[in-house]
């Protein structure tokens, strides 16, 4: 079962780029595959992840600060996955299927907090 893959542009990184990538990835505490435990299917996660990346690009965010391709072992299988920042995890949840309870609950919580703050 292949979960998802984020494929960046392959360029030979400089020393500073490698340092920054290591720094950014240490701040990414979520995996896209974590959503499997919440009842989402791999295809749903992949679709939501792709939309979250497109949104990040459209908003001129530095994608590598929020999304990092990795490999994860699940059920004795190695598969492509994606490490996510807190912002990226939220974007994935915003773009996942709303008929999933975890997605609907998260979206409602977000809206309640937004309305309370305004």
Buried (B, 14 or more C-beta within 10 A) or exposed (E): EEBBBBEEEEEEEEEEEEEBBEEBBEEBEBBBBBBBEBEBBBEBBBBBBBBBBEBBEEEEBEBBBBBBBBEBEBEEEEBBBBBBBEBBBBBBBBBBBEEBEBBBEBBEEEEEEEEEEE
